[in-house]
Each structure stands twice: as structure tokens, then as C-alpha cells.
Amino acid sequence: MSFVFGPFFITKCLVLFVIIGKIGKNEKSVNFELELHCANCKKKVPGGMKCSKKFYESKSFEKKIIEFKKNYLCGVCRDKKRTNK
């Protein structure tokens, strides 16, 4: 969707982030990118992630990311798995 105001165009951007952990109401957040591949078909997928600044600096964050990468499925593989049940 675009809006025209004089010579300028304002477009509505849809930015999707996967939130890891909990982000408090007044807590600062960190946006970062991960190199993600589907665990089933090995297809590269976008890896926009978001978490709280405190969690980003912790050891549990590293464990969570390793587990997330190991189990992540792309949309096609996730739908196949869901419909086969």
C-alpha cells in the first residue's frame, strides 16, 4: 500500500521478526539477523530476530539460538508436517 503526498511516496512496510524470550513493556530490544536454514529441506530462509537487551547478553540466549536453528522448519515443510498429522 502506498500513499502519495506531493512528490514523496510513503510505503507501508511489513517487517517480520521472530521474538525470542520475553520483552518487557519498557525494556529495550535488539534486532539481529541469523543465518537460518530449514532443518528438513536445507533451504535458506530469512532470519530476522528480536529479543530483549538483557537476554541477548546471556548464556541461555546462546543455548536457545542453537536449539532454534536445529528445529526450524520453512513454511512449506511446516505445512507438510501439519497436514500429514
TORTORVEX-460104 format. One record per residue: residue number from 1; residue in one letter; x, y, z of N, C-alpha, C, O in turn. Coordinates in steps of 0.1 Angstrom, whole numbers, always signed. Layout:
{sevex NUM; A; {X; Y; Z}; {X; Y; Z}; {X; Y; Z}; {X; Y; Z}};
...
***
This chain:
{sevex 1; M; {+8; -12; +0}; {+0; +0; +0}; {+9; +12; +0}; {+18; +13; +8}};
{sevex 2; S; {+7; +22; -9}; {+15; +34; -10}; {+5; +46; -9}; {-6; +46; -13}};
{sevex 3; F; {+11; +56; -3}; {+4; +69; -2}; {+12; +80; -9}; {+24; +80; -8}};
{sevex 4; V; {+5; +89; -16}; {+12; +99; -23}; {+9; +112; -17}; {-2; +116; -15}};
{sevex 5; F; {+20; +119; -12}; {+19; +132; -6}; {+29; +141; -14}; {+41; +142; -11}};
{sevex 6; G; {+23; +149; -24}; {+32; +157; -32}; {+42; +148; -40}; {+38; +138; -46}};
{sevex 7; P; {+54; +152; -40}; {+64; +144; -48}; {+69; +132; -40}; {+78; +125; -46}};
{sevex 8; F; {+65; +130; -28}; {+70; +119; -20}; {+61; +107; -20}; {+48; +109; -20}};
{sevex 9; F; {+66; +95; -19}; {+58; +83; -17}; {+61; +77; -4}; {+73; +76; +0}};
{sevex 10; I; {+51; +74; +4}; {+53; +67; +17}; {+47; +53; +15}; {+35; +52; +12}};
{sevex 11; T; {+55; +43; +17}; {+50; +29; +15}; {+49; +23; +29}; {+57; +26; +38}};
{sevex 12; K; {+40; +14; +30}; {+37; +7; +42}; {+46; -6; +42}; {+44; -14; +33}};
{sevex 13; C; {+56; -7; +51}; {+65; -18; +51}; {+60; -28; +61}; {+56; -24; +72}};
{sevex 14; L; {+61; -40; +58}; {+58; -51; +67}; {+71; -58; +71}; {+77; -65; +62}};
{sevex 15; V; {+75; -56; +83}; {+88; -62; +88}; {+84; -73; +98}; {+77; -70; +108}};
{sevex 16; L; {+88; -85; +96}; {+85; -96; +105}; {+97; -100; +113}; {+108; -102; +107}};
{sevex 17; F; {+96; -101; +125}; {+107; -106; +134}; {+101; -117; +143}; {+90; -117; +147}};
{sevex 18; V; {+110; -127; +145}; {+106; -138; +154}; {+112; -133; +168}; {+123; -130; +169}};
{sevex 19; I; {+103; -133; +178}; {+107; -128; +191}; {+112; -140; +199}; {+104; -150; +201}};
{sevex 20; I; {+124; -139; +205}; {+129; -150; +213}; {+129; -145; +228}; {+134; -134; +230}};
{sevex 21; G; {+124; -152; +237}; {+123; -148; +251}; {+112; -138; +253}; {+103; -136; +244}};
{sevex 22; K; {+112; -131; +264}; {+102; -121; +267}; {+108; -107; +267}; {+119; -105; +271}};
{sevex 23; I; {+100; -98; +261}; {+104; -84; +261}; {+94; -76; +270}; {+82; -76; +267}};
{sevex 24; G; {+100; -70; +280}; {+91; -62; +289}; {+86; -50; +283}; {+90; -46; +272}};
{sevex 25; K; {+76; -43; +289}; {+70; -32; +283}; {+79; -20; +281}; {+79; -14; +270}};
{sevex 26; N; {+88; -17; +291}; {+97; -6; +290}; {+111; -11; +287}; {+121; -3; +289}};
{sevex 27; E; {+113; -23; +283}; {+126; -29; +281}; {+131; -26; +267}; {+123; -27; +257}};
{sevex 28; K; {+144; -23; +265}; {+150; -21; +252}; {+151; -35; +245}; {+154; -45; +251}};
{sevex 29; S; {+149; -34; +232}; {+150; -47; +224}; {+162; -46; +214}; {+166; -35; +210}};
{sevex 30; V; {+166; -57; +209}; {+177; -58; +200}; {+172; -66; +188}; {+166; -77; +189}};
{sevex 31; N; {+174; -60; +176}; {+171; -67; +163}; {+183; -72; +157}; {+194; -65; +157}};
{sevex 32; F; {+183; -85; +153}; {+195; -91; +147}; {+191; -101; +136}; {+179; -105; +136}};
{sevex 33; E; {+200; -105; +128}; {+198; -114; +117}; {+206; -127; +120}; {+217; -127; +124}};
{sevex 34; L; {+199; -138; +117}; {+205; -151; +118}; {+206; -158; +104}; {+198; -156; +96}};
{sevex 35; E; {+216; -166; +102}; {+217; -174; +90}; {+209; -187; +93}; {+214; -196; +99}};
{sevex 36; L; {+197; -187; +88}; {+188; -198; +91}; {+186; -207; +78}; {+185; -202; +67}};
{sevex 37; H; {+186; -220; +80}; {+183; -230; +70}; {+173; -239; +76}; {+173; -243; +88}};
{sevex 38; C; {+164; -244; +67}; {+153; -253; +71}; {+160; -266; +76}; {+169; -271; +69}};
{sevex 39; A; {+155; -272; +87}; {+161; -284; +92}; {+158; -296; +83}; {+164; -307; +84}};
{sevex 40; N; {+147; -295; +75}; {+143; -306; +67}; {+148; -305; +52}; {+155; -315; +48}};
{sevex 41; C; {+146; -294; +45}; {+150; -293; +31}; {+163; -285; +29}; {+167; -284; +18}};
{sevex 42; K; {+168; -279; +40}; {+180; -271; +39}; {+180; -259; +31}; {+190; -253; +27}};
{sevex 43; K; {+167; -254; +28}; {+165; -241; +21}; {+168; -230; +30}; {+165; -230; +42}};
{sevex 44; K; {+175; -219; +25}; {+178; -207; +33}; {+165; -199; +34}; {+158; -197; +25}};
{sevex 45; V; {+163; -194; +46}; {+151; -186; +50}; {+155; -173; +57}; {+166; -173; +63}};
{sevex 46; P; {+147; -163; +56}; {+151; -150; +63}; {+151; -152; +78}; {+143; -160; +83}};
{sevex 47; G; {+161; -146; +84}; {+163; -148; +98}; {+162; -135; +107}; {+171; -133; +115}};
{sevex 48; G; {+152; -127; +105}; {+150; -115; +113}; {+146; -119; +127}; {+135; -125; +129}};
{sevex 49; M; {+153; -116; +137}; {+150; -120; +151}; {+150; -107; +160}; {+156; -97; +157}};
{sevex 50; K; {+144; -109; +171}; {+142; -98; +181}; {+142; -104; +195}; {+136; -114; +197}};
{sevex 51; C; {+149; -97; +204}; {+149; -102; +218}; {+153; -90; +227}; {+157; -79; +222}};
{sevex 52; S; {+151; -91; +240}; {+154; -81; +249}; {+169; -79; +251}; {+177; -89; +248}};
{sevex 53; K; {+174; -67; +254}; {+188; -65; +255}; {+195; -73; +266}; {+206; -78; +264}};
{sevex 54; K; {+188; -75; +277}; {+193; -83; +288}; {+195; -98; +284}; {+205; -104; +287}};
{sevex 55; F; {+185; -103; +277}; {+185; -117; +273}; {+196; -119; +262}; {+202; -130; +261}};
{sevex 56; Y; {+198; -109; +253}; {+208; -110; +242}; {+222; -112; +248}; {+230; -119; +241}};
{sevex 57; E; {+225; -108; +260}; {+238; -108; +265}; {+240; -120; +275}; {+250; -121; +282}};
{sevex 58; S; {+230; -130; +275}; {+231; -141; +284}; {+235; -154; +278}; {+235; -155; +265}};
{sevex 59; K; {+239; -164; +286}; {+243; -177; +281}; {+231; -185; +277}; {+232; -193; +267}};
{sevex 60; S; {+220; -183; +283}; {+207; -190; +279}; {+203; -186; +265}; {+196; -194; +258}};
{sevex 61; F; {+206; -174; +261}; {+204; -169; +247}; {+211; -178; +237}; {+205; -182; +227}};
{sevex 62; E; {+223; -181; +239}; {+231; -189; +230}; {+225; -203; +229}; {+224; -209; +218}};
{sevex 63; K; {+221; -209; +240}; {+215; -222; +240}; {+202; -222; +232}; {+199; -231; +225}};
{sevex 64; K; {+194; -212; +234}; {+181; -210; +228}; {+183; -209; +212}; {+175; -215; +205}};
{sevex 65; I; {+193; -201; +208}; {+195; -200; +194}; {+200; -213; +187}; {+195; -216; +176}};
{sevex 66; I; {+209; -220; +194}; {+213; -233; +189}; {+201; -243; +187}; {+200; -249; +177}};
{sevex 67; E; {+193; -243; +197}; {+181; -252; +197}; {+171; -247; +186}; {+165; -256; +179}};
{sevex 68; F; {+170; -234; +184}; {+161; -228; +174}; {+165; -232; +160}; {+157; -236; +152}};
{sevex 69; K; {+178; -231; +158}; {+184; -234; +144}; {+182; -249; +141}; {+180; -252; +130}};
{sevex 70; K; {+184; -257; +151}; {+183; -272; +149}; {+169; -276; +146}; {+167; -286; +138}};
{sevex 71; N; {+159; -269; +151}; {+145; -274; +149}; {+137; -265; +139}; {+125; -268; +137}};
{sevex 72; Y; {+142; -255; +133}; {+135; -246; +125}; {+131; -252; +111}; {+139; -258; +105}};
{sevex 73; L; {+118; -251; +108}; {+113; -255; +95}; {+108; -244; +87}; {+102; -234; +92}};
{sevex 74; C; {+110; -244; +74}; {+105; -234; +65}; {+90; -235; +64}; {+84; -245; +69}};
{sevex 75; G; {+83; -226; +58}; {+68; -226; +57}; {+63; -238; +50}; {+53; -244; +54}};
{sevex 76; V; {+69; -242; +39}; {+65; -254; +31}; {+66; -267; +39}; {+56; -274; +40}};
{sevex 77; C; {+77; -269; +46}; {+79; -281; +53}; {+70; -281; +66}; {+65; -292; +70}};
{sevex 78; R; {+68; -270; +72}; {+59; -269; +84}; {+45; -272; +80}; {+38; -279; +87}};
{sevex 79; D; {+41; -267; +68}; {+27; -270; +63}; {+25; -285; +60}; {+15; -291; +63}};
{sevex 80; K; {+36; -291; +54}; {+35; -305; +50}; {+34; -314; +63}; {+26; -323; +64}};
{sevex 81; K; {+42; -310; +73}; {+42; -317; +86}; {+28; -316; +93}; {+23; -326; +98}};
{sevex 82; R; {+23; -304; +92}; {+10; -301; +99}; {-2; -309; +92}; {-11; -314; +99}};
{sevex 83; T; {-2; -309; +79}; {-13; -316; +71}; {-12; -331; +71}; {-22; -338; +69}};
{sevex 84; N; {+0; -336; +74}; {+2; -351; +74}; {-3; -357; +87}; {-4; -369; +88}};
{sevex 85; K; {-5; -349; +97}; {-9; -355; +110}; {-23; -360; +110}; {-28; -365; +120}};
***
